[in-house]
């Protein structure tokens, strides 16, 4: 498995709009994605965390090439003030990970 944990900061007043765009990605369907969680940072009014689990790194890379996903990402980019480096993980199990 392949996991990513990333944090971004929305532009002032744009966290809700950015969250909605990130959640659109889920509605598109993401083959190979086992878990995709968007969470608001409680210590930062504009902070957003995204935690993802994929069946493989290739599945994640393939999802980024999907045209519908690219459209969603282009919509969200103008609302992002900063990205922090994502942390790559190797998920080993957990509640909800296997259905």
C-alpha distances in whole Angstrom, upper triangle without the diagonal:
4,7,10,14,17,20,23,27,29,32,35,35,32,29,30,30,27,25,27,25,22,22,23,20,19,22,21,18,15,14,10,10,9,11,13,16,19,21,25,26,28,30,30,32,30,26,23,20,17,13,10,7,6,5,5,7,10,10,10,13,15,15,17,19,20,24,24,21,23,26,25,23,27,28,26,27,31,30,28,30,27,24,22,20,16,14,11,9,6,6,8,9,12,15,14,11,12,15
4,7,11,13,17,20,24,25,29,32,32,29,27,27,28,24,23,24,23,19,20,22,18,17,21,20,18,14,14,10,9,10,11,12,14,17,19,22,23,26,27,27,29,27,23,20,17,14,11,8,6,5,6,5,5,9,9,8,11,13,13,14,17,18,22,22,19,21,24,22,20,24,25,23,24,27,27,24,26,24,20,19,16,12,11,7,6,5,6,9,11,14,16,16,12,14,17
4,7,10,14,17,20,22,26,28,29,26,23,24,25,21,20,22,21,17,18,20,17,16,20,20,17,14,15,12,10,10,9,10,12,14,16,19,19,22,24,24,25,23,20,17,13,11,7,5,4,6,9,8,8,12,11,9,12,14,14,15,18,19,22,22,18,20,23,21,19,22,24,21,22,25,24,22,23,21,17,16,13,10,8,6,5,6,6,10,11,13,15,14,11,14,17
4,6,10,13,17,19,22,25,26,23,20,22,22,19,17,20,18,15,16,18,16,15,19,19,18,15,16,14,11,12,10,10,11,12,14,16,17,20,21,20,22,20,17,14,10,8,6,5,7,9,12,11,10,13,13,10,12,15,14,14,17,18,21,21,17,18,21,19,17,20,21,18,18,22,21,18,20,17,13,12,10,6,6,5,6,9,9,13,14,15,17,16,14,17,19
4,7,10,14,16,20,22,23,21,18,19,20,17,16,18,18,14,16,19,16,16,20,20,19,17,19,17,14,14,11,10,10,10,11,13,13,16,17,17,19,17,13,11,7,6,4,6,9,12,15,15,14,17,16,13,15,18,16,16,20,21,23,22,19,20,22,19,17,20,21,18,18,21,19,17,18,15,12,10,9,6,5,7,8,11,11,15,15,15,17,17,15,19,20
4,7,10,13,16,19,20,18,15,17,18,14,14,17,16,13,15,18,16,16,20,20,20,18,20,19,16,16,14,11,11,10,10,12,12,15,16,15,16,14,11,8,6,5,7,9,12,14,18,17,15,18,18,14,16,18,17,15,19,20,22,21,18,18,20,17,15,18,18,15,15,18,16,13,14,11,8,7,7,4,6,9,11,14,15,18,19,19,20,20,18,22,23
4,7,10,13,16,17,15,12,15,16,13,12,16,15,13,15,18,17,17,21,22,22,20,23,22,19,19,16,13,12,10,9,10,9,13,13,11,13,11,7,6,4,6,9,12,15,18,21,21,19,22,21,17,19,21,19,18,21,22,24,22,19,19,20,18,15,18,18,14,14,16,14,11,11,9,6,6,8,7,9,12,14,18,18,21,22,21,22,22,21,24,25
4,7,10,12,14,12,10,13,13,10,11,14,13,11,15,17,16,18,21,21,22,21,24,23,20,21,18,15,13,11,11,10,10,13,13,11,12,8,6,5,7,8,12,14,18,20,24,23,21,23,22,19,20,22,20,18,21,22,23,21,18,18,19,16,13,15,15,11,11,12,10,7,8,6,4,6,9,9,12,15,18,21,21,25,25,24,25,24,24,27,28
4,7,9,11,9,8,11,12,10,11,14,14,13,16,18,18,20,22,23,24,24,27,27,23,24,21,18,16,13,12,10,9,12,12,8,9,5,4,6,9,11,15,17,21,23,27,27,25,27,26,22,23,25,23,21,24,24,25,23,20,20,20,17,15,16,15,12,11,12,9,6,5,5,7,8,12,13,16,19,21,25,25,28,28,27,28,27,27,30,30
4,6,8,6,5,9,9,7,9,12,12,12,15,16,17,19,21,22,24,23,27,27,24,25,22,18,17,13,13,11,11,14,14,10,9,5,6,7,11,13,16,19,23,25,28,28,26,28,27,23,24,26,23,21,24,24,23,22,19,19,18,15,14,14,13,9,9,9,6,4,5,7,9,12,15,16,19,22,24,27,27,31,30,29,29,28,28,31,31
4,6,5,7,10,10,9,12,14,14,14,17,19,20,22,24,24,27,26,30,30,27,29,26,22,20,17,16,14,14,16,16,12,10,7,9,11,15,16,20,22,26,28,32,31,29,31,30,26,26,28,25,23,26,26,25,23,21,20,19,17,15,15,13,11,10,8,5,5,5,8,11,14,18,19,22,25,27,31,31,34,34,33,33,32,32,35,35
4,6,7,10,11,11,13,15,16,17,19,21,22,24,26,27,29,29,33,33,30,31,28,24,22,18,17,14,14,15,15,11,9,7,10,13,16,19,22,25,29,31,35,34,33,34,33,29,30,32,29,26,29,29,28,26,24,24,22,20,19,18,16,14,14,12,9,9,8,11,14,17,20,22,25,28,30,33,33,36,36,34,34,33,33,37,36
4,6,8,9,10,12,13,14,16,18,19,21,23,24,25,28,28,32,33,29,30,27,23,21,17,16,13,14,15,15,12,9,7,11,13,16,19,22,25,29,31,34,35,33,35,33,30,30,32,29,27,29,29,28,26,24,24,22,19,19,19,16,14,15,13,9,11,11,14,16,19,22,23,26,29,31,34,33,36,36,34,33,32,33,36,35
4,6,5,6,8,10,11,12,14,16,17,19,20,22,24,25,28,29,26,27,24,20,18,15,14,12,14,15,16,13,10,7,10,11,14,16,20,22,26,28,31,32,30,31,29,26,27,28,25,23,26,25,24,22,20,20,18,15,15,15,12,10,11,10,6,8,10,12,14,17,21,21,24,26,28,31,31,34,33,32,31,30,30,33,32
4,6,5,6,9,10,10,12,14,16,17,19,20,22,23,26,27,24,25,21,17,15,11,11,8,10,12,13,10,8,5,7,8,11,13,17,19,23,25,29,29,28,29,27,24,25,27,23,22,25,24,24,22,19,20,19,15,15,16,13,10,12,12,8,9,10,12,13,16,19,19,21,24,25,28,28,31,30,28,27,26,27,30,29
4,5,5,6,9,10,11,12,15,16,17,19,21,22,26,27,23,24,21,17,15,11,11,9,12,14,16,13,10,9,10,10,13,14,17,20,23,25,29,30,29,30,28,25,26,27,24,23,25,24,24,21,19,20,18,15,15,16,13,11,14,14,10,12,14,16,17,19,22,21,24,26,27,29,28,31,30,28,27,25,26,29,28
4,5,5,6,9,10,11,13,15,16,17,20,21,25,26,23,24,21,18,16,13,13,12,15,17,19,16,13,11,12,12,15,15,18,20,24,25,29,29,28,29,27,24,25,26,22,21,23,22,21,18,17,17,15,12,13,13,10,8,11,11,8,10,13,15,16,19,22,21,24,26,28,30,29,32,31,30,29,27,27,30,29
4,5,5,6,9,10,11,13,15,16,18,19,22,23,20,22,19,15,14,10,11,11,13,16,17,15,13,10,10,9,12,12,15,17,21,22,26,26,25,26,24,21,22,23,19,18,20,20,19,17,14,15,14,10,10,11,9,6,9,9,6,8,11,12,13,16,18,18,21,22,24,27,26,30,29,27,27,25,25,28,27
4,5,5,6,9,10,11,13,15,16,17,21,22,18,19,16,12,11,7,8,8,12,14,16,14,12,10,10,8,10,10,13,15,18,20,24,25,24,25,23,20,21,22,19,18,21,20,20,17,15,16,15,11,12,14,11,9,12,13,10,11,14,14,14,16,19,17,20,21,23,25,24,27,26,24,23,22,22,25,24
4,5,5,6,9,10,11,13,15,16,20,22,19,20,17,14,12,10,11,12,15,18,20,18,16,14,14,12,13,13,16,17,20,21,25,26,25,26,23,21,22,22,19,18,21,19,18,15,14,15,14,10,12,13,11,9,13,14,11,13,16,17,17,20,22,20,23,24,25,27,26,29,28,26,25,22,23,26,24
4,5,5,7,9,10,11,14,15,18,20,17,19,17,13,13,11,13,14,17,20,22,19,17,15,15,12,14,13,15,16,19,20,23,24,23,23,21,18,19,20,16,15,17,16,15,12,10,12,10,6,8,10,7,6,10,11,10,11,15,16,16,19,20,19,22,23,24,26,25,29,28,27,26,23,23,26,25
4,5,5,7,9,11,12,12,16,17,14,16,13,10,10,7,10,12,15,18,20,18,17,14,13,10,11,9,12,12,15,17,20,21,20,21,18,15,17,17,14,13,16,15,15,12,10,12,11,7,8,11,9,7,10,13,11,11,15,15,14,16,18,16,18,19,21,23,22,25,24,23,22,20,20,23,22
4,5,5,7,9,10,12,15,17,14,15,12,9,9,7,11,12,16,19,21,20,18,16,15,12,12,10,12,12,15,17,20,21,21,22,19,16,18,18,15,15,18,16,16,13,11,14,13,9,11,14,12,11,14,16,14,15,18,19,17,19,21,18,20,21,22,23,22,25,23,22,21,18,18,21,20
4,5,5,6,9,11,15,17,14,16,14,12,12,11,14,16,19,22,25,23,21,19,18,15,16,13,15,15,17,18,21,22,21,22,19,17,18,18,14,14,16,14,13,10,9,12,10,7,10,12,10,10,14,16,15,16,20,20,19,21,22,20,23,23,24,25,24,27,26,25,24,21,21,23,21
4,5,5,7,8,12,13,11,14,12,9,11,11,14,17,20,23,25,23,22,20,18,15,15,12,13,12,14,14,17,18,18,18,15,13,14,14,10,11,13,11,11,8,6,9,9,6,8,11,11,10,13,16,15,16,19,20,18,20,20,18,20,20,21,22,21,24,23,23,22,19,19,20,20
4,5,5,7,10,12,9,11,10,7,9,10,14,16,20,22,25,24,23,21,19,16,15,12,12,11,13,13,16,18,18,18,15,13,16,15,11,13,15,13,14,11,9,13,13,10,12,15,15,14,17,19,18,18,22,22,20,21,22,19,20,20,20,21,20,22,21,20,19,16,16,17,16
4,5,8,12,14,12,14,13,11,13,13,16,19,22,25,28,26,25,23,22,19,18,15,16,15,16,16,19,20,21,21,17,16,18,17,13,15,16,13,14,11,10,14,13,11,13,16,15,15,18,21,20,21,24,24,23,25,25,23,24,24,24,25,23,26,24,23,22,18,18,19,18
4,7,10,13,12,14,14,12,15,15,19,21,24,27,30,28,27,25,24,20,20,17,17,15,16,16,18,19,19,18,15,14,16,14,10,12,13,10,11,7,7,11,11,9,12,15,14,15,18,20,20,21,25,25,23,25,25,22,24,23,24,25,23,26,25,24,23,20,19,20,19
4,6,9,9,11,11,11,14,15,19,22,25,28,30,29,28,26,24,21,20,16,16,13,14,13,14,16,17,16,13,12,15,13,9,12,13,10,12,10,9,13,14,12,14,17,17,17,20,23,22,23,26,26,24,25,25,22,23,22,22,22,21,23,22,21,21,17,16,17,16
4,6,6,9,10,9,13,15,18,21,24,27,30,28,28,26,24,20,18,15,14,11,11,9,11,13,13,13,9,9,11,9,6,10,11,9,12,10,9,12,14,13,14,17,18,17,19,23,22,22,25,24,22,23,22,19,20,18,19,19,18,20,19,20,20,16,15,16,15
4,6,9,11,12,15,18,21,25,27,30,33,32,32,29,27,23,21,17,16,13,11,9,9,11,12,11,7,9,11,9,7,11,12,10,14,13,12,15,17,16,17,20,21,21,23,26,26,25,29,27,25,25,24,21,21,19,19,18,17,19,19,20,20,17,14,14,14
4,6,9,11,15,17,21,24,26,30,32,31,31,29,27,23,20,17,15,11,9,6,5,7,10,9,5,7,10,9,8,12,13,13,16,16,14,17,19,18,18,22,23,22,24,27,27,26,29,27,24,24,23,19,19,16,16,15,14,16,16,17,18,15,12,12,13
4,6,7,11,14,17,21,23,26,28,27,28,26,23,19,17,13,11,7,6,4,6,9,10,11,7,7,11,11,9,12,14,13,17,16,13,16,18,17,17,20,21,20,22,25,24,23,26,25,21,22,20,17,17,15,14,14,12,15,14,15,15,12,10,11,12
4,7,10,14,17,20,22,25,27,27,28,26,23,20,17,13,11,8,5,5,7,10,12,14,10,11,14,14,13,15,18,17,20,19,17,20,22,19,20,23,24,22,24,27,26,25,28,26,23,23,22,18,17,15,14,13,10,12,11,11,11,9,6,7,8
4,6,10,13,17,19,21,24,24,24,23,20,16,13,10,8,5,5,7,10,12,14,15,13,11,15,16,13,16,19,18,21,19,16,19,21,18,18,22,22,20,22,25,24,22,25,23,21,20,20,16,16,14,13,13,11,13,11,11,11,8,7,9,10
4,7,10,14,16,19,21,21,21,19,17,13,11,7,6,4,7,9,12,14,14,16,13,11,15,15,12,14,17,16,19,17,14,17,18,15,15,19,19,16,18,21,20,19,21,20,17,18,17,14,15,14,14,15,13,16,14,14,13,11,10,13,13
4,6,10,13,15,18,18,18,17,14,10,8,6,5,6,9,12,15,17,17,19,17,15,18,19,16,17,20,19,21,19,16,19,20,16,16,19,19,16,18,21,19,18,20,19,17,17,17,14,15,15,15,16,14,17,15,14,13,12,12,15,15
4,7,10,13,15,15,14,13,11,7,6,5,7,9,12,15,19,20,19,21,19,16,19,20,17,17,21,20,21,19,16,18,18,15,14,18,17,14,16,18,15,14,17,16,14,15,16,14,15,16,17,19,17,20,19,17,17,15,15,19,18
4,6,9,12,12,12,11,9,6,5,6,8,11,15,18,21,23,22,25,22,19,22,24,21,20,24,24,25,22,19,21,22,18,17,20,19,16,18,19,16,15,17,16,15,15,17,15,16,18,18,20,18,21,20,18,17,16,17,21,20
4,6,9,8,8,8,6,5,6,9,11,15,18,21,25,26,25,28,26,22,25,26,23,23,26,26,27,24,21,23,23,19,18,21,19,16,17,18,15,14,15,15,14,15,17,16,17,20,20,23,22,24,23,21,20,20,21,24,24
4,6,5,7,8,5,6,7,10,12,16,19,23,26,27,26,29,27,24,26,28,25,25,28,28,29,27,24,25,25,22,20,23,21,18,19,20,16,15,15,14,14,13,16,15,16,19,20,23,22,25,24,22,22,22,22,26,26
4,6,7,9,8,9,10,14,16,19,22,26,29,30,29,32,31,27,30,32,29,28,32,32,33,30,27,28,29,25,24,26,24,21,22,23,19,18,17,17,17,17,19,19,20,23,23,26,24,27,26,23,23,23,24,28,28
4,7,9,8,10,12,15,17,21,24,28,31,32,31,33,32,29,31,33,31,29,33,33,34,32,29,30,30,27,25,27,25,22,22,23,19,17,17,16,16,16,19,19,20,23,24,27,26,28,28,26,26,26,27,31,31
4,5,5,8,11,15,17,21,24,27,31,31,30,32,31,28,29,32,29,28,31,31,32,30,27,27,27,24,22,24,22,19,19,19,16,14,13,13,14,14,17,18,19,23,24,27,27,29,29,27,27,27,28,31,32
4,6,9,12,15,18,22,25,28,32,32,31,33,32,28,30,32,29,28,31,31,31,29,26,26,26,23,21,23,21,17,18,18,14,13,13,14,15,16,19,20,22,25,26,29,28,31,31,29,28,28,29,32,32
4,7,10,13,17,20,24,26,30,30,29,31,29,26,27,29,26,24,28,28,28,26,23,23,22,19,18,19,17,14,14,14,10,9,9,10,12,13,17,17,20,23,24,28,27,30,30,28,28,27,28,31,31
4,7,10,13,17,20,23,27,27,25,28,27,23,25,27,24,22,26,26,27,25,22,22,22,19,17,19,18,14,14,15,12,10,10,9,10,11,14,14,16,19,21,24,24,27,26,25,25,25,25,28,28
4,7,10,13,17,20,23,24,22,25,23,20,22,24,21,19,23,23,24,22,19,20,20,16,15,17,16,12,13,15,12,10,11,10,10,11,13,12,14,17,18,21,21,24,23,22,22,21,21,25,25
4,7,10,14,17,20,21,19,22,21,17,19,22,19,18,22,22,24,22,18,20,21,17,16,18,18,14,15,17,15,12,14,12,10,10,12,10,11,14,15,18,17,20,20,19,19,18,18,22,22
4,7,10,13,17,17,16,19,17,14,16,18,15,15,19,19,21,19,16,17,18,15,14,17,17,14,15,17,15,13,15,14,11,11,12,9,11,12,13,15,15,18,18,17,17,16,15,19,19
4,7,10,14,15,14,17,15,13,15,18,15,15,19,20,22,20,17,19,20,17,16,20,20,17,18,21,19,17,19,17,14,13,13,10,10,10,10,12,11,14,14,13,14,13,12,16,17
4,7,10,11,11,14,12,9,12,14,12,13,17,17,20,18,15,17,19,17,15,19,20,17,19,22,20,19,21,19,16,15,14,11,10,10,9,11,10,13,13,13,14,13,11,14,15
4,7,8,9,12,10,9,12,14,12,14,17,18,21,20,17,19,22,19,18,22,23,21,22,25,24,22,25,22,19,18,17,13,12,10,9,9,7,10,10,11,12,11,8,11,13
4,5,7,9,7,6,10,11,10,12,15,15,19,18,16,18,21,19,18,22,23,21,22,26,25,24,26,24,21,20,18,15,14,11,10,10,9,11,12,13,15,13,10,11,13
4,7,8,6,8,11,12,12,14,16,17,20,20,18,20,23,22,21,25,26,25,26,30,29,27,30,28,24,23,21,18,17,13,12,10,10,11,12,14,16,14,10,11,13
4,5,5,7,9,10,11,13,15,16,20,20,18,20,23,22,21,24,26,25,25,29,29,27,29,27,23,22,20,16,15,12,11,10,10,12,14,17,19,17,14,14,17
4,5,5,6,9,10,11,13,15,19,19,17,18,21,20,19,22,24,23,23,26,26,24,26,24,20,20,17,14,13,10,11,10,12,14,16,19,21,20,16,17,20
4,5,5,6,9,10,11,13,17,18,16,17,20,20,19,21,24,23,23,27,27,26,28,26,22,22,19,17,17,13,14,14,15,18,19,22,23,22,18,19,21
4,5,5,6,9,10,11,15,16,13,15,18,18,17,20,22,21,22,26,26,25,27,25,22,22,20,17,17,14,15,14,15,17,18,20,21,19,16,16,18
4,5,5,7,9,10,14,14,12,13,16,16,14,17,19,18,19,23,23,21,24,22,18,18,16,13,14,12,13,13,14,17,18,19,21,19,16,17,19
4,5,5,7,9,13,14,12,12,16,16,14,17,19,18,18,22,23,21,24,22,18,19,17,14,15,13,15,16,17,20,21,23,25,23,20,21,22
4,5,5,7,11,12,10,11,15,15,14,17,19,19,19,23,24,23,26,24,21,22,20,18,19,17,18,18,19,22,23,24,25,23,20,21,22
4,5,5,9,10,7,9,12,12,11,14,16,16,17,21,21,20,23,22,19,21,19,17,18,16,18,18,18,21,22,23,24,21,19,20,20
4,6,8,9,7,7,10,10,9,12,14,14,14,18,19,18,21,19,17,18,17,15,17,16,18,19,20,23,24,25,26,23,21,23,23
4,6,9,7,7,10,12,11,13,15,16,16,19,21,20,23,22,20,22,20,19,21,19,21,22,23,26,27,28,29,26,24,25,26
4,6,5,6,9,10,11,12,15,16,16,20,21,21,24,24,21,23,22,21,23,21,23,24,24,27,27,28,28,25,23,24,24
4,5,5,6,9,10,11,13,14,15,18,20,20,24,24,22,24,24,23,25,24,26,27,27,30,30,31,31,28,26,27,27
4,5,5,7,9,10,11,13,15,17,18,19,23,23,22,24,24,22,25,24,26,27,27,30,29,29,29,26,25,26,25
4,5,5,6,9,10,11,12,15,16,17,20,20,18,21,20,19,21,21,22,24,23,27,27,27,27,24,22,24,24
4,5,5,6,9,10,11,14,15,15,19,19,17,20,20,19,22,21,24,25,26,29,29,29,30,27,25,27,27
4,5,5,6,9,10,12,14,15,19,19,19,22,22,21,24,24,26,28,28,32,31,31,31,28,27,29,28
4,5,5,6,9,11,12,13,17,17,17,20,20,19,22,22,24,26,26,29,29,29,28,26,25,27,26
4,5,5,6,9,10,11,14,14,13,16,17,16,19,20,22,24,25,28,28,28,28,26,25,27,27
4,5,5,8,10,11,14,15,15,18,19,19,22,23,26,28,28,32,32,32,32,30,28,31,31
4,6,7,8,10,14,15,15,19,20,20,24,25,27,29,29,33,33,32,32,29,29,31,30
4,6,5,7,11,12,12,15,17,17,20,22,24,27,27,30,30,29,29,27,27,29,29
4,5,5,9,10,10,14,16,16,20,21,24,27,27,31,31,31,31,29,28,31,31
4,6,8,10,12,16,18,19,23,25,27,30,31,34,35,34,34,32,32,34,34
4,7,9,11,15,18,18,22,24,26,29,29,33,33,32,32,30,30,33,33
4,6,7,11,14,15,18,21,23,27,27,31,31,30,30,29,28,32,32
4,7,10,14,15,19,22,25,28,29,32,33,32,32,31,31,34,34
4,7,10,12,15,18,21,25,26,29,30,30,31,30,29,32,33
4,7,8,12,15,18,21,22,26,27,27,28,27,26,29,30
4,6,9,12,15,19,20,24,25,25,27,26,25,28,30
4,7,9,13,16,18,22,23,24,26,26,24,27,29
4,6,10,13,15,18,20,20,22,22,20,23,25
4,6,10,12,15,17,18,20,21,19,22,24
4,7,10,13,15,17,19,20,17,20,22
4,6,9,12,13,16,17,14,17,20
4,6,9,12,15,16,13,15,18
4,6,8,12,12,9,11,15
4,7,11,12,9,11,14
4,7,9,6,8,11
4,6,6,8,10
4,6,8,8
4,6,5
4,6
4
